[in-house]
């Protein structure tokens, strides 16, 4: 086919939708280097920073969240959807798009509706075990549905059967050999010998509950020489966390950081992770076999983070800790014995691979890219290996 591949991807709001969208875009570029790939989002989400930084064009539309907390403003949702769908149709025509992809989050629905108005094929990718409101709506507009988790198969209305493809992951995480990278990663962090590393990651903006529990745990463990804690607080809580560690003497055993710039290296160095159960995080853990204590965000729509977490806890690759019971004492009681039991950690690490979950997510970006290429009517060339 002489016409270059052109794809428009709707992804925005949180990293859980944006990063898989970027992983898909990179997979498409590996197969079709001359492809024209752009994104649709809004002015209010992380997409305004993450997508241009990744080298892709971002078109913004006037969509609002599918969120009951908007109060009376939620009654303007139909008008906002129609307006933004018209904007998306214009973007699709401008880009000469052959297919549209909705990766979830509220920018996803107008992209799929815009494709329907432009008589173009579209596909949605649902990243959570329980579908979000935007995709629950968008699924009525296309028969082409891809899922990250098997639990979502029967939860989306669709004229076609949803296809399990996994969660598209970025190159460094999709290809990470945790065991092979472990020694170098630990050396970079200054962790040697038999010291165990507990990584606490509250997500892109941090999580107050996890940060508070981790700082309290550091105080409890401040005299220990066999463990280290690395606590990702997000930027807002960083200085307060560091001051508390210094004041209590817990900085001997713990460090607080705003961001984890090389998450693949941190995952390689860590023995255990304490984290929320966002879909991308859960898929990453399955792909690389990192044992985790999963603390689902209690206000997630449809309690989807608990359902995400169960995709790991159900196969023995993680343990669940409720948000309301997450304290320094409960983390001590749960994480302490795990860190002291290398055999159990190894068994948890192997569980994801034994269940096939790791392979599913590692190959997901290419699997979804093949689906998009088929819808666009393009051949399926062999992908160029990613440069890491």
N, C-alpha and C positions, 0 to 999 in steps of 0.2 A: 504494500500500500504506500503510495507516494505522499499522501497527506500525513503530516506529523501527528502523532497522538496528542490529543488535547483533553485534559481532565480538570474538572473543578471540584474541589473537596471542601465540604462544609465541616468546620471543626472549631470549637471555641469554648470559652468559659474557663475550663480547668485543664491542667496538664494531662489528665486522664483521657481527654478527647483529642487534645492537640498533638501529643507525642505519638500516639498510634497513627494519626493522620500524616505526620511527618515521616514516620517509618514507611508507610504506604507510598508516599511521594518518592522517597529514596529508592524503594524497590522498583517502582515504575521507571525511574530514571536509569536504573541499572539495566533494565531490559530495553528501554527506548531512550537513549541519551539525548535525542533531539525533541523529546516530549515537551509540550507546553502545559505546565502544571501550576495552577494557582489555587488560592484558598478563599473562602468566604467566612467572615466572622463579624464581630461587632467591635465597637470602640471601647467596650468596658472589660473585656476579658484579657487573659494572659496572651492571647493570640497576637495582640498588637506588638508585643515584644518578641515572642518566641518564633513566629513564622518569618518575619523579615530577617531575624538573626540567622535562620537556617537557609536563607537565600531564596525564599519563595515570595511571590507577590501575594498581598492580602487585599481583598476587596471587602469593604465594610458595608453592612446593611442595618436597617433600623428595626431589628428584632428585639423582643423582650423575652424574659425567661418564662417557661411553663411552670409557674410557681404560685401556689395558693397564698404565700406570704405577701404577695403584692397588694393584697387588700382590694379596694375598689378598682385599682388600675388593671387587675386581671381581666376586667370586662372589655378592655381595649385590645386584648390578645388577638381576636379574629381580624380586626382592622390592621394590626401590626403585622400579622402573618401574611395577609394579602399584599400589603405594601412591600414587605421585604421579599416575598416570592416574586413580585414584579421586578424588583431590583435584581434578584438572582437570575431571572430569565434574561434580563439585559446583559448581565455578566456572562452568562453562558453563550449568548449570541456573539458578544464582543470577542470572547476567547475562541470562538469556533469549536466549542466543546462537543465531544462525541459521547461523553458519559459524565454523570454527576455522582458524587459519593457523599453520603451523609455519615459522619463519624460519631454522631450523638452530640448532646448539648443543644441548646436552643438555636444556634445558627444552622443546625442540621436540617430541621424541618423545612424552612423556606427554600433551601437548595433543592430538596427532593420535590417540593411542590412546584418550584420554578422549572425544574426539568420536565415535570408533567405538563406544565403550560407550554413549554417549548417543544413538546413531543420528542423528548430525548430519554434514553434509558437511564436508570439510576439504580444505585445499590445503597443500602444502609448497613452500617456495622454497629452492632450493639455490644458494648464493652462490658456491661455488668451482667451478673447472673439474673437480676431482676431488671427488665427494661425500664429506661427512663421515659418520662412523659412525652418528650419530643419524638423519640423513636416509636413509641406506641402509636402516635398519630401518623408519623411518616410511613410506618409499615403498611398502612392502608392504601398508600399511593404507589407502591412498587412490589412486585413479586420477588425481587432479588434482595435477600436478607442474609447477612453473614453474622455469625455469633462468635464471641470470644469464649463463652462457657456453655457446656451442654445443658446446664440447668435452664437456660433461656429458650430452649427449643419450642416448648409448648406455651410460651407466655407472650408471644407477639401475634397479632392478627395479620394474616398474610394469605394471598392467593396461591403462593408457592411455598414449598417446604424450606424452612430456614436451613442454611448450610453452616456447619461448625468449621470455622477456619482458625480459631485461636485469636490471641491478642498480638497485633503487630508491634514488634519491639525494635528499638534502634540498634544499629550495627554492633556497638560495643557490648550491649547486653545480650543480644541474640547469639553472639559468637563467644561469649565469655567462658573460658575454661577456669572455673573457680579454683579447683585444686592446683592447676598448673600456674595460675597467677598469684596464688596465695603468698608464697615466700617473698616475692618482690614487693607485693602490696604492703605486707606487714613491715618490711624493712623501710619502705618509704614513710610509714607512720611511726617508726621508732618502736615497734612492738616486737619483742623477741622472745625466744625461749618458749615456755609453756603458758605465757600470759594469754588469757582469754579476752577477746574484745566483744563487748556488748554495744551494738549500734542502736540508737533510738532515733527514729525518723518520723517526725510528725507531719510530713508532707511539705508542699511548696511554701506554705505560710506558717508552718509549725502547728502544734496542737498543744494548747495550754495544759490539758489533762496529762498528756504524756510527758511534757517538759517538767511539770511539777513532780510527778512520780519519779522521774529519772534523777532530778536534783536531790530529792529525798533519799533515793537509793545510793547516790554518790556519797552522801553524808554517812549513811550506814556502813559503807564499804571504804571509807577514807583511809583506814589503817591497813587495808589489804595491799599486797604487792603482786598478787597473781591475776588481777583483773584490771581492765581499762574500760571506761565508758566514753563514748563519743555521742554527744547529744546535739541533734539538729533542731534548733529552736525556731528558725525563721528569723528575719531581720528585726522584727518589732521587740522580741523578748531577749535578744542576744545580750545586751549590756547588763540587764538585770540578772540574767542567769550567770554570767561570768562573775559579777559582783558577789552573788550568793555563794558560788563555789569558792571564791577567795576567802570570804568571811568565815566559812565553816571549815576551811582546810580541805575541802573535798576536791580542790583543784589538783591535789596530788594524784588522784585516781581518775579524774574526769575532765573533759574539755567540751566546751560549748561552741558551736559554729552556726553561722546563719544559713549556709548552703553546703551541699555536698557536690563540689564541682566535678569530681570523677566518681560518680556513683558506682561504676563497675569496679574500680579499685577498692572502694569501701566495702562493697559486697564480697570481694575476694578476700579481704583481710578479716572480716567479721566472723565470729563463731555463732552469733545469734543476733537476730534483729527484733526490735520491738517497734511496731508500726500500726498505722491505720490499715484498713482493708480495701483501699481503692482498687479498682479492677487492674490498672496497670501494675501496681505494686505486687498484687497477688500473682499476676502472670510472670513478672520478673522473677519472683521467688521460685515459682515452679520451674522456670526455664533454667535457672542456675543452681537449684537445689540448696538454697540457703534456709536453714531452720528459722522459724519466726514465732513470736508471740503476737497474735493479731488482736487489735483492739478496735472493733468496728465503730465508726462514727455513729452515735445513736440517733442523729436527726437526718440521716440519709433517706431520701424518698424511698418508700417501700422497704425500708431496712435493708437496702440492697448490699451494704457492706458486710452484714452478717452472712448473707447468702454467698457473697464472694469468698469470705473467709472459709466457709464450709467446703469449698472446692479443694482447699488444702487440708483442713482439719479432718475431713472425711477420708483422706487417704494417708493420714498419719504424718503429713509434712509440716504441720503447724499446730499450735494450740491456741484456743480462744480465751480471751479475757475481756469481760464486759467493761465498758467505759465507766460505769458507776462504781465498780469495785477496783478500779485501777489506782493504786496508791503505792507509796514506797514499800510498805509492808507486803502488799500482794505481789509486787514485782520481785521482791526479795525471795518470797516463798516459792515463786514459780521459776524465775530466771536463774536463781542461785543453783538449785539442784540440776537444772539443765546444763549449765556451764560446767558443773562438776561431773558430768556424765558424758564423756566423749562418744561412748558407744551409742547412746540414745540420739545424740546430735547426728552421728553418721547415719543412723537408721532413718531419721527424719529427712536427711539430705537425699538419701537413695529413694525414698518413697515417691517423690514426684516423678523421677525417671521411670520407676517401676510401673507407675500408672499411665505413663505415656504423656503426662501433662507437660513436661519440659519440652519434648520434641514438638508438640502441638504449637506452643507459643513461639519457639525459636524459628519455625518455618512459616509463621502466620503472615508476615508481611508479603512474602513471595506468593503465598496461597491466595491472599486477597488481591494482589496485583494481577495474577492470572485471571481471576474472575472479572476484574475491571477491563482487562485487555479483550477478553472474549466479548463482553458487552459492547465494547467500542469497535468490534470487528477487526481488531488487529491480530497479526500472527503472534505466536508466543516464543520469542527468541530466548536463547540462553542468557541468563543475567550475568552481568559483569560483577566479579567478586568485589565487595565493598572494601575500600581502603580505610584501615583503622589507624 
